[in-house]
Amino acid sequence: MLYSPAVDMTAAEPKVVVAHREDLWWLLAEACQLEHMIMCQYLFAEWTLKDKSDGLTDEQSDAIERWRGVLRGIAIEEMLHLALVANVMSSIGAAPYLGRPNFPQRSGYFPASIQLDLMPFGERALKHFLFLERPEGMERQDADRFVPTAPIRAPLSESEAMPRGQEFLTVGHLYRGIEDGLTRLTRDLGERALFVGSPHARAVPLAAGRGRH
């Protein structure tokens, strides 16, 4: 992660509300969609890199292969994040969510500042990745043409019976809200009442070669 020296670490972050299981379910589904789309952005950027057939020198080819490895490694990490979120969903009795909206999503499907698009590898894509992956509380400019146009989501009241989209400024902010929600519901309901999913529904690492015929 690259950090800009001119950042504001005091950016206000609205509270993510989790009053009941349905709020938690909604946020986990949104996290699944977000991880899925971020993963696709990294993979697309990797696939746009040139190779030796494009007339590159050995030095250029070596540099591109290093970038290819970095992008693929991050995409794999996003796949792991998606699997972990799906496991949490399964643990509370919800089904893993693998749907996502179509690209581009410039403003409105997620909170207005979180926009996603498929871009070829380059400075603009890197700036966009740094914006999406920035730590909580850090203000950073997104790449050009990513201009929020949707209104800010109205705060969710704990008295509302149905879940709906909430504001979060970063991916970390969303996960902190999910973590706080899990802590609260565990305290209020008890572990046995919250984690009702079958442990056999979770995705687990498989031994090499297992399941092959």
N, C-alpha and C positions, 0 to 999 in steps of 0.2 A: 504494500500500500504506500503510495506517495502522498505526502502531506504538504499543503501549502502553508507558508509562514503567516499568511494574512487570512486567518480564519476566526470566526466568532464561535467560541465554545459554549456560549450562553443561549443558543437558539432555543426558543420556547417550544416544548413538545407537549401536545395535548395528551391528557390521560386516556389510555385505552381501557374501556370499561368491559368487565366480564362479570355480569351479575348472575348468570346461570349457564347451564351446560350448552344451550343453544348459541349463546354469544361466543363461547370457546370454540364450538364446532365451526361457526362462520369464520372466525379468525384463522383457524387452522386450514380451512379450505382456501382462503385467500392467500395464505402463505404457500400452499401447494402450487397455486396458479403462478404466483410471483417467482418461485424457485424454478418452475418449468420454463417460464419465459426468459428469465435471466440465463438459464442454461442454454437455451436456443440461441441467444445473442452471441455467447462465446463460441458456440459451435459454428455459427454462420461466419463469424470473423475468421475462424481458423480455416474454413473451407475456401475463403477468398484469397488466401496467401498463395503466392506463386511458388513454382518448383523449378527444377533444373531444365525442364522442357521449355521454359519461358526464356531461356538464354541467360540465366544467372551465372555469375562467377562462383567459384567455390566458396569464397568468403561470404558473398551475399546469400548463397544457399545455406551455409552453416548458421548464419544469423537468423534466417527465416525459420529454420528447423528448431532453433531455440525458442522463438516466439510460438511456433506451433505447439511445442511441448508445454509451454506455460498456459496457453489458452485451453488446450485439451485437459490439462491437469485441473484448471479452475472449473471447467465444465463438469468433470467427474465429481469434484467437490459439491457442485450444485445438485448433481444427481443424488449424492449421499444426503444432502440436506432435505431433498424431496422425500427420500425414503424414510428419514427420521421423523419428518412431520407426519407422513402417512402412518407410521407406527404409533405416534401419539394419538392420532385419530382413531386407530383401531383399539387402542387401550381404553378409550372412553366409550366404546361401542359405536363409533361412527365408521363409515366406509371410507377408505382412501380416495382422494379426489385427484383425478388426472386430467381433467378438462382445463382449457385455457381459452381466452378470447383470441381472435386473429390479430396478427401484426398488420399495421402498426397500431399501438395503443398510445396515442399522444397525450390525452388528458381526459380524465373523467371516469374510466372504468375502475382504476385504483385511485387513491388520493391524487389530487391534481398535479402535484409535483413529481409523481412517480410515473414516468412515461417510458415506453419500450418500443424498440424498432430493430430491424435487422440491418446492420451496417457492415460494409467491408472494413477490413482491418486498416487502421490508420489513426492519425492523431485525434480525429473527431470521435471515433469509437473508444479510444483509450480514455478520453476526457469523460465520456458518458459512463464508462465502467467505473471510473474513480468516483463519479458523482453517486452512482447507485450503491457503491460499496463503502461510502464514507462512514466514519464512526458516528454514533449518536452525538447530537449537540453541535456537530460541525456544519457550518454553512459553506457551501461550495457551489460554483456555477456549473450547470449542466452544459452539454455541448450545444452548439448553435442549432436553432430551429426547434429546440425543445422548450417551448414557452407554455407554461400552465395557462389554460383558458377556462377550465371548469371551476365552478364555485367550490369553496371549502365545505366539506361535509359537516352538517350540523352535529353537535355533540350528542352522544347517545345517553339517554337517561337510564338509570338503573331500574326505574319503574316500568320501562317498556318491555312488553311480553315477547316481542319478536326481534331477532337480531337484524342488524343492517351494517352497512359499511361505516367504518370509522376512520378518522384522520390518523396517519402515522407518517413521520417525516423520513424515516430510514428503515431499512430491513431490520436493523438491530432494535429500533424502537418498537416495531411490530412484535418481535420475539420477546422483548421485555414485557410487553403487555400480556402476551400468552403465558409467560412464566408467572407473572403476578396473578393471572387468572387461575392457573393451575394451583398455585399456593392457596388462594382464597377458597376455591371450591373444595379443595382437600380439607381445609380447616372447617368449612361450613357443613359439608356433606359427609366427610369421612372418606378414606381411601376406597373402602369396599363399595360405597355407593357411587363414587365417581368413576373408578377404573373397572368398568363392568365388561369390557371386551375380553374375548378369549386370548390367552397368550399364544395360542397356535395360529392366530391371524396375523402375527407380526412377521415382517421380513427379517430374515437372519442370514448371516454369511453362510455360504455353502462350502463344504470341503471340495477341493479341486477334483473335478471329475465326477462328483457325486451326481446321480440322476441321469448320467449318460448311458446310452445303450450301445 
